């Protein structure tokens, strides 16, 4: 048990570097990769891994957001509207978690991931594209945030995996603005989630701090690398990440059926 509570610092730093690089490169929290790694290699229980991941992505999200913001690749109004929706949606999702059968939603979400992963090979956003903000667009962004928060609460998926492709496909954002805006959106959600997880003792703060520091160091590097990748190859890389997420969800469903 002591070994689980105090994992090797070098391993945690390596996990943090990987998480931060992916966070900055794709505009996601990185938890979709960090959680299974904590479970498989460090023996974390699923809830503890998820709570630790939520805390660890906060420094990465802040550092990555700064990296994108310095380059002018954050739509601040869109990020605030999305974050407002996510905070509300997460509460709804956590309320519905024990009341709604999630099997259908999980299959629906995986179908969405598959469609997006395929579409990313054919629909490439313009690098200079931006969101044309109107009252209607603002309302839709809040609704997207709510749906993202609900799905995050029900299915345990990261918001960036949903928001980045939605901003590109439905709101006309460039890949860079979508990623930068997504990272800003993740900050309040991470703070709120960490407070709740700390109260429920579902977070290893030492692990989160070490991973988070390393992730914060690499997240800006990921944001810089993202600007040097063409939109097409950025889409290809993101589609491969979505396939990884899809496989993780399928394996988790298969494992739960065995149990």
DODREN-184947 format. One record per residue (C-alpha): residue in one letter; residue number from 1; x, y, z. Coordinates in steps of 0.2 Angstrom, whole numbers. Layout:
<atoms>
ATOM   code   pos    east   north      up
ATOM      A   NUM       X       Y       Z
...
</atoms>
This chain:
<atoms>
ATOM   code   pos    east   north      up
ATOM      X     1       0       0       0
ATOM      X     2      14      12       4
ATOM      X     3      21       9     -13
ATOM      X     4       5      15     -21
ATOM      X     5       5      31     -10
ATOM      X     6      22      36     -15
ATOM      X     7      26      31     -33
ATOM      X     8      43      34     -40
ATOM      X     9      46      52     -43
ATOM      X    10      55      49     -60
ATOM      X    11      41      39     -66
ATOM      X    12      29      53     -61
ATOM      X    13      40      66     -70
ATOM      X    14      39      56     -86
ATOM      X    15      21      54     -85
ATOM      X    16      19      73     -82
ATOM      X    17      30      77     -97
ATOM      X    18      19      66    -108
ATOM      X    19       3      73    -101
ATOM      X    20       9      91    -104
ATOM      X    21      15      88    -121
ATOM      X    22      -1      80    -126
ATOM      X    23     -11      94    -117
ATOM      X    24      -2     108    -126
ATOM      X    25      -2      99    -143
ATOM      X    26     -20      94    -144
ATOM      X    27     -28     107    -132
ATOM      X    28     -34      93    -120
ATOM      X    29     -32      90    -102
ATOM      X    30     -21      74    -105
ATOM      X    31     -31      64     -92
ATOM      X    32     -37      52    -106
ATOM      X    33     -19      46    -106
ATOM      X    34     -14      49     -88
ATOM      X    35     -28      40     -80
ATOM      X    36     -25      23     -88
ATOM      X    37      -6      25     -86
ATOM      X    38      -9      28     -67
ATOM      X    39     -20      13     -66
ATOM      X    40      -9       1     -76
ATOM      X    41       8       6     -71
ATOM      X    42       6      13     -53
ATOM      X    43      -8       2     -47
ATOM      X    44     -20      17     -44
ATOM      X    45     -38      13     -41
ATOM      X    46     -49      20     -55
ATOM      X    47     -57      34     -45
ATOM      X    48     -41      39     -37
ATOM      X    49     -33      40     -54
ATOM      X    50     -47      50     -61
ATOM      X    51     -46      63     -46
ATOM      X    52     -27      64     -47
ATOM      X    53     -28      67     -65
ATOM      X    54     -40      81     -64
ATOM      X    55     -29      90     -51
ATOM      X    56     -13      87     -62
ATOM      X    57     -20      94     -77
ATOM      X    58     -23     111     -69
ATOM      X    59      -5     117     -71
ATOM      X    60      -4     110     -88
ATOM      X    61     -20     119     -94
ATOM      X    62     -14     136     -87
ATOM      X    63       3     134     -94
ATOM      X    64      -3     128    -111
ATOM      X    65     -17     142    -111
ATOM      X    66      -3     155    -109
ATOM      X    67       7     147    -123
ATOM      X    68      -8     149    -135
ATOM      X    69     -13     166    -128
ATOM      X    70       4     173    -131
ATOM      X    71       2     168    -150
ATOM      X    72     -16     175    -150
ATOM      X    73     -24     158    -152
ATOM      X    74     -37     160    -138
ATOM      X    75     -55     166    -140
ATOM      X    76     -58     172    -122
ATOM      X    77     -76     175    -124
ATOM      X    78     -79     158    -131
ATOM      X    79     -69     150    -117
ATOM      X    80     -79     159    -104
ATOM      X    81     -96     154    -111
ATOM      X    82     -90     136    -113
ATOM      X    83     -83     135     -95
ATOM      X    84    -100     142     -88
ATOM      X    85    -109     128     -97
ATOM      X    86     -96     115     -92
ATOM      X    87     -98     120     -73
ATOM      X    88    -117     118     -74
ATOM      X    89    -116     102     -85
ATOM      X    90    -104      93     -73
ATOM      X    91    -116      96     -59
ATOM      X    92    -130      88     -69
ATOM      X    93    -119      74     -75
ATOM      X    94    -114      70     -57
ATOM      X    95    -132      70     -52
ATOM      X    96    -138      59     -66
ATOM      X    97    -123      47     -64
ATOM      X    98    -133      35     -52
ATOM      X    99    -149      38     -60
ATOM      X   100    -147      36     -79
ATOM      X   101    -141      20     -88
ATOM      X   102    -125      26     -97
ATOM      X   103    -123      11    -109
ATOM      X   104    -133      20    -123
ATOM      X   105    -124      36    -120
ATOM      X   106    -107      28    -121
ATOM      X   107    -111      20    -137
ATOM      X   108    -118      36    -144
ATOM      X   109    -102      45    -139
ATOM      X   110     -91      32    -146
ATOM      X   111    -100      34    -162
ATOM      X   112     -97      53    -162
ATOM      X   113     -79      50    -159
ATOM      X   114     -78      38    -174
ATOM      X   115     -87      50    -185
ATOM      X   116     -75      64    -180
ATOM      X   117     -60      54    -181
ATOM      X   118     -64      50    -199
ATOM      X   119     -70      68    -203
ATOM      X   120     -53      75    -197
ATOM      X   121     -45      67    -213
ATOM      X   122     -57      76    -225
ATOM      X   123     -62      92    -217
ATOM      X   124     -47     103    -213
ATOM      X   125     -50     121    -205
ATOM      X   126     -41     136    -211
ATOM      X   127     -27     141    -200
ATOM      X   128     -33     159    -200
ATOM      X   129     -51     155    -196
ATOM      X   130     -60     162    -181
ATOM      X   131     -77     161    -172
ATOM      X   132     -89     174    -178
ATOM      X   133     -97     178    -162
ATOM      X   134    -116     182    -162
ATOM      X   135    -129     180    -148
ATOM      X   136    -135     164    -156
ATOM      X   137    -117     158    -156
ATOM      X   138    -114     163    -138
ATOM      X   139    -130     153    -133
ATOM      X   140    -124     138    -143
ATOM      X   141    -107     139    -135
ATOM      X   142    -115     138    -117
ATOM      X   143    -126     123    -123
ATOM      X   144    -110     114    -130
ATOM      X   145    -102     117    -113
ATOM      X   146    -117     110    -104
ATOM      X   147    -117      95    -115
ATOM      X   148     -98      93    -112
ATOM      X   149    -100      94     -94
ATOM      X   150    -114      81     -93
ATOM      X   151    -105      69    -104
ATOM      X   152     -89      72     -93
ATOM      X   153     -99      68     -77
ATOM      X   154    -108      53     -84
ATOM      X   155     -94      45     -95
ATOM      X   156     -78      51     -87
ATOM      X   157     -71      59    -103
ATOM      X   158     -61      74    -105
ATOM      X   159     -70      90    -111
ATOM      X   160     -56      94    -123
ATOM      X   161     -59      78    -133
ATOM      X   162     -77      85    -137
ATOM      X   163     -74     104    -138
ATOM      X   164     -59     105    -150
ATOM      X   165     -68      96    -164
ATOM      X   166     -84     104    -161
ATOM      X   167     -76     122    -162
ATOM      X   168     -68     117    -178
ATOM      X   169     -82     109    -187
ATOM      X   170     -97     119    -180
ATOM      X   171     -90     135    -175
ATOM      X   172     -78     138    -189
ATOM      X   173     -62     140    -177
ATOM      X   174     -45     136    -183
ATOM      X   175     -37     121    -175
ATOM      X   176     -25     132    -165
ATOM      X   177     -39     143    -158
ATOM      X   178     -50     128    -154
ATOM      X   179     -35     120    -144
ATOM      X   180     -31     136    -135
ATOM      X   181     -49     140    -131
ATOM      X   182     -52     122    -125
ATOM      X   183     -37     123    -113
ATOM      X   184     -44     139    -105
ATOM      X   185     -61     131    -103
ATOM      X   186     -53     117     -93
ATOM      X   187     -46     128     -79
ATOM      X   188     -61     131     -69
ATOM      X   189     -67     113     -72
ATOM      X   190     -51     107     -65
ATOM      X   191     -52     118     -50
ATOM      X   192     -70     114     -46
ATOM      X   193     -66      95     -48
ATOM      X   194     -51      95     -37
ATOM      X   195     -60     104     -23
ATOM      X   196     -74      90     -24
ATOM      X   197     -61      76     -26
ATOM      X   198     -51      82     -11
ATOM      X   199     -66      82       0
ATOM      X   200     -70      64      -6
ATOM      X   201     -52      59      -4
ATOM      X   202     -51      54     -22
ATOM      X   203     -35      63     -26
ATOM      X   204     -17      60     -22
ATOM      X   205     -10      78     -20
ATOM      X   206       8      73     -20
ATOM      X   207       7      63     -36
ATOM      X   208      -4      77     -44
ATOM      X   209       9      90     -39
ATOM      X   210      24      81     -47
ATOM      X   211      14      76     -62
ATOM      X   212       7      94     -64
ATOM      X   213      24     103     -62
ATOM      X   214      31      92     -76
ATOM      X   215      16      94     -87
ATOM      X   216      16     113     -85
ATOM      X   217      34     113     -91
ATOM      X   218      30     103    -107
ATOM      X   219      13     110    -111
ATOM      X   220      19     127    -118
ATOM      X   221      31     116    -129
ATOM      X   222      17     107    -135
ATOM      X   223       8     123    -140
ATOM      X   224      23     129    -149
ATOM      X   225      25     112    -159
ATOM      X   226       6     114    -163
ATOM      X   227       9     130    -173
ATOM      X   228      23     121    -184
ATOM      X   229      12     107    -189
ATOM      X   230       0     110    -204
ATOM      X   231     -18     109    -201
ATOM      X   232     -20      93    -210
ATOM      X   233      -7      84    -200
ATOM      X   234     -13      91    -184
ATOM      X   235     -30      84    -189
ATOM      X   236     -22      67    -193
ATOM      X   237     -13      67    -176
ATOM      X   238     -29      72    -167
ATOM      X   239     -39      58    -176
ATOM      X   240     -27      45    -170
ATOM      X   241     -29      52    -152
ATOM      X   242     -48      50    -154
ATOM      X   243     -45      32    -159
ATOM      X   244     -35      29    -144
ATOM      X   245     -49      36    -133
ATOM      X   246     -61      25    -142
ATOM      X   247     -51      10    -139
ATOM      X   248     -49      14    -121
ATOM      X   249     -68      16    -119
ATOM      X   250     -71      -1    -128
ATOM      X   251     -58     -10    -116
ATOM      X   252     -66      -2    -101
ATOM      X   253     -83      -8    -106
ATOM      X   254     -77     -25    -109
ATOM      X   255     -68     -26     -93
ATOM      X   256     -84     -20     -83
ATOM      X   257     -94     -33     -92
ATOM      X   258     -82     -47     -86
ATOM      X   259     -83     -40     -68
</atoms>
